[in-house]
Amino acid sequence: MAHPVVDEQLCAGCGTCEALCPEVFGETGVLVAYREIAAPLRNRTFYCLADLGAAISVQLAALNERPFQKLPGSRRSVFLEREAPLLRPLPAEPYAYRTRKTATVHIDYHVELAGHYYSVPYHLAREKVELRFDARTVEVYHEGVRVALHVRSNARGRASTEEAHMPAAHRAMASWTPERIEAWAAHTGPATAALAAAIMASRPAPRARLPPLPRDRWKVNEAAPGRRPLLHGRVGRGTALDP
């Protein structure tokens, strides 16, 4: 089940909470605003929001510039002297509403979200993790520490995999791209190249294309060029028998 995230990102922005909290502000701002802004306008009729906004601006400016009765200055001067220095610039990126979800890492070190699979470090297989996501990104946390960050994808049945998350053996396998396999097969002969091309074309996902191809035989084939005609002949006969 997914839940909305309420975390430090919402409160770590510009410092407005610290500047305007009741201990610093020292007055019931809502009541004052009603008495000094809304009440004087209660008997007026406005036919558009622009006129209402202009009238509110006039009342607000008058309230902020009005001198205090027992203290020096006004609300505006206090804001400029005491509160404005506490404010910080707004974050460079707008706040993104994120949702969180608990998930178990699959044995292939991926977690599923809306039909798409995102990788995490392989040693976290079978561990419980927390997904924090919005429309743009997916973050994966393990015991409060972020272990993966991915761009959100809506491609169902596909995977977003970072090479750094793979064990060494899988990284070695990942170097065998479809183009490299086809080029290697072409060194054996046209029948082997045709078989490799047919397998590549029959499988849409690059990762799904690799297992049926005899990579181990090609490694032996590269080390022993004399065996290329033998392998090519076997592949040619197998292709000819395939209906």
C-alpha positions as CSV (number, residue, x, y, z in Angstrom):
1,M,0.0,0.0,0.0
2,A,1.3,3.4,-0.9
3,H,1.4,6.4,1.5
4,P,2.1,10.1,1.0
5,V,5.5,11.2,2.3
6,V,5.8,14.0,4.8
7,D,9.5,14.5,5.4
8,E,12.1,17.2,5.9
9,Q,12.0,18.3,2.3
10,L,8.7,20.2,2.9
11,C,10.1,22.1,6.0
12,A,13.7,22.7,4.9
13,G,13.0,25.3,2.3
14,C,12.9,29.0,3.0
15,G,12.6,29.2,6.8
16,T,9.1,30.7,6.7
17,C,8.0,28.5,9.6
18,E,10.7,29.8,11.9
19,A,10.0,33.4,10.9
20,L,6.2,33.3,11.2
21,C,5.7,30.9,14.1
22,P,3.5,32.2,17.0
23,E,6.5,32.6,19.3
24,V,8.1,35.0,16.9
25,F,5.1,36.6,15.4
26,G,3.5,37.3,18.7
27,E,-0.2,37.8,17.6
28,T,-3.1,35.9,16.3
29,G,-2.7,36.8,12.7
30,V,-5.9,35.3,11.4
31,L,-8.1,37.3,13.8
32,V,-6.2,40.5,13.0
33,A,-6.5,39.9,9.3
34,Y,-10.2,39.4,9.6
35,R,-10.8,42.5,11.6
36,E,-8.5,44.8,9.6
37,I,-8.9,43.4,6.1
38,A,-12.1,41.3,5.6
39,A,-14.4,43.2,8.0
40,P,-14.0,46.6,6.3
41,L,-14.9,45.0,3.0
42,R,-17.9,43.0,4.2
43,N,-20.5,45.4,2.9
44,R,-18.9,46.0,-0.5
45,T,-19.9,44.0,-3.7
46,F,-17.2,42.8,-6.1
47,Y,-17.9,41.5,-9.5
48,C,-14.5,40.0,-10.3
49,L,-11.6,38.6,-8.4
50,A,-9.3,41.3,-9.7
51,D,-11.3,44.0,-8.0
52,L,-11.5,42.0,-4.8
53,G,-7.7,41.4,-4.9
54,A,-7.0,45.1,-5.4
55,A,-9.2,46.0,-2.4
56,I,-7.5,43.5,-0.2
57,S,-4.1,44.8,-1.2
58,V,-5.1,48.3,-0.1
59,Q,-6.3,47.1,3.3
60,L,-3.2,44.9,3.7
61,A,-0.8,47.7,2.9
62,A,-2.6,50.0,5.4
63,L,-2.5,47.3,8.1
64,N,1.3,46.7,7.6
65,E,2.2,50.4,7.6
66,R,0.1,51.4,10.6
67,P,2.3,52.3,13.6
68,F,2.1,50.2,16.7
69,Q,0.3,51.8,19.6
70,K,2.8,50.9,22.4
71,L,5.9,49.8,20.4
72,P,8.1,51.7,17.9
73,G,7.7,50.8,14.3
74,S,5.0,48.9,12.3
75,R,4.4,45.4,11.1
76,R,6.3,46.2,7.9
77,S,9.3,47.6,9.7
78,V,9.5,44.6,12.2
79,F,9.3,42.2,9.2
80,L,12.1,44.0,7.4
81,E,14.3,44.2,10.5
82,R,13.7,40.9,12.4
83,E,11.9,38.4,10.1
84,A,13.2,39.0,6.6
85,P,16.8,38.1,7.7
86,L,15.6,34.7,8.9
87,L,14.2,33.8,5.5
88,R,16.2,31.7,3.0
89,P,15.9,31.5,-0.8
90,L,13.4,29.1,-2.1
91,P,14.8,25.7,-3.2
92,A,16.0,25.6,-6.8
93,E,13.5,22.8,-7.5
94,P,9.8,23.0,-6.6
95,Y,8.6,20.7,-3.9
96,A,7.5,17.4,-5.4
97,Y,4.7,15.5,-3.7
98,R,6.1,12.0,-3.2
99,T,4.5,8.7,-2.3
100,R,6.2,5.8,-0.4
101,K,5.7,2.1,-0.7
102,T,7.4,-0.8,1.1
103,A,8.7,-3.5,-1.2
104,T,10.8,-6.7,-1.2
105,V,13.8,-6.8,-3.5
106,H,13.5,-9.7,-6.0
107,I,16.3,-12.2,-6.3
108,D,17.4,-10.4,-9.5
109,Y,18.1,-7.3,-7.3
110,H,15.1,-5.3,-8.8
111,V,12.0,-3.9,-7.2
112,E,8.7,-3.5,-8.9
113,L,6.7,-0.3,-9.1
114,A,3.6,-0.1,-11.4
115,G,4.8,-2.9,-13.6
116,H,8.3,-1.5,-14.1
117,Y,11.5,-2.9,-12.4
118,Y,14.2,-0.8,-10.8
119,S,17.6,-2.1,-9.8
120,V,19.2,-1.8,-6.3
121,P,22.6,-3.0,-5.2
122,Y,22.7,-6.8,-5.6
123,H,23.5,-7.6,-2.0
124,L,20.1,-6.3,-1.0
125,A,18.3,-9.2,-2.7
126,R,15.3,-10.4,-0.6
127,E,15.7,-7.3,1.7
128,K,12.8,-5.0,2.6
129,V,13.2,-1.5,1.1
130,E,11.1,1.7,0.9
131,L,10.3,3.3,-2.4
132,R,9.8,7.1,-2.5
133,F,8.5,8.2,-5.9
134,D,6.7,10.9,-7.8
135,A,6.0,11.4,-11.5
136,R,9.7,12.0,-12.3
137,T,11.9,9.9,-10.0
138,V,12.0,6.8,-7.9
139,E,14.2,6.6,-4.8
140,V,14.9,3.4,-3.0
141,Y,15.9,3.5,0.7
142,H,17.2,0.7,2.9
143,E,17.2,1.3,6.7
144,G,16.8,5.0,6.1
145,V,19.7,5.3,3.6
146,R,19.1,5.9,-0.1
147,V,20.6,3.1,-2.1
148,A,19.2,3.8,-5.6
149,L,17.8,6.7,-7.7
150,H,16.1,6.1,-11.0
151,V,14.2,8.2,-13.5
152,R,10.5,7.1,-13.4
153,S,9.4,4.9,-16.3
154,N,6.0,3.9,-17.4
155,A,7.2,1.0,-19.6
156,R,5.5,-2.0,-18.1
157,G,7.4,-5.2,-18.1
158,R,10.7,-3.4,-18.7
159,A,13.6,-2.8,-16.3
160,S,15.8,0.1,-15.4
161,T,19.2,-1.4,-14.4
162,E,22.4,0.4,-13.3
163,E,25.6,-1.5,-14.0
164,A,27.0,-0.5,-10.6
165,H,24.2,-2.5,-9.0
166,M,25.2,-5.8,-10.7
167,P,27.6,-8.4,-9.3
168,A,30.8,-8.8,-11.2
169,A,29.6,-11.8,-13.2
170,H,26.5,-10.0,-14.4
171,R,28.5,-6.9,-15.4
172,A,30.7,-9.1,-17.6
173,M,27.6,-10.6,-19.2
174,A,26.1,-7.1,-19.7
175,S,29.1,-6.2,-21.9
176,W,27.8,-8.7,-24.4
177,T,25.5,-6.3,-26.3
178,P,23.5,-7.5,-29.3
179,E,25.8,-5.7,-31.7
180,R,28.8,-7.4,-30.2
181,I,27.2,-10.8,-30.4
182,E,26.2,-10.4,-34.0
183,A,29.7,-9.1,-34.9
184,W,31.2,-12.1,-33.2
185,A,28.8,-14.5,-34.8
186,A,29.7,-13.1,-38.2
187,H,33.3,-14.2,-37.7
188,T,32.1,-17.9,-37.5
189,G,30.1,-17.8,-40.8
190,P,26.9,-16.6,-42.4
191,A,24.7,-19.3,-40.9
192,T,25.8,-18.4,-37.4
193,A,25.4,-14.7,-38.2
194,A,21.9,-15.4,-39.5
195,L,20.9,-17.3,-36.4
196,A,22.2,-14.6,-34.1
197,A,20.3,-11.9,-36.1
198,A,17.1,-14.0,-36.0
199,I,17.3,-14.4,-32.2
200,M,18.0,-10.7,-31.8
201,A,15.0,-9.8,-33.9
202,S,12.7,-12.2,-32.1
203,R,13.2,-10.7,-28.6
204,P,12.3,-7.1,-27.9
205,A,14.3,-6.5,-24.7
206,P,18.1,-6.6,-25.0
207,R,18.5,-8.5,-21.8
208,A,16.1,-11.2,-23.0
209,R,18.0,-11.7,-26.2
210,L,21.2,-13.0,-24.6
211,P,20.4,-16.4,-22.9
212,P,19.6,-18.5,-26.0
213,L,22.8,-17.5,-27.7
214,P,25.8,-19.9,-27.3
215,R,28.2,-17.3,-25.8
216,D,30.4,-19.9,-24.2
217,R,30.9,-21.6,-27.5
218,W,31.8,-18.3,-29.1
219,K,34.5,-17.7,-26.4
220,V,36.0,-21.1,-27.3
221,N,35.6,-20.3,-30.9
222,E,37.5,-17.1,-30.6
223,A,40.3,-18.8,-28.7
224,A,40.5,-21.7,-31.3
225,P,39.8,-20.3,-34.8
226,G,40.2,-23.8,-36.2
227,R,36.9,-24.8,-34.7
228,R,34.9,-22.1,-36.5
229,P,34.0,-24.2,-39.5
230,L,32.7,-27.0,-37.2
231,L,30.5,-24.6,-35.2
232,H,29.3,-22.9,-38.4
233,G,28.4,-26.3,-39.9
234,R,26.4,-27.3,-36.8
235,V,24.5,-24.1,-36.7
236,G,23.8,-24.3,-40.4
237,R,22.4,-27.8,-40.1
238,G,20.3,-26.8,-37.1
239,T,18.9,-23.8,-39.0
240,A,18.1,-25.9,-42.0
241,L,16.1,-28.4,-39.9
242,D,14.1,-25.7,-38.1
243,P,10.7,-25.4,-39.7
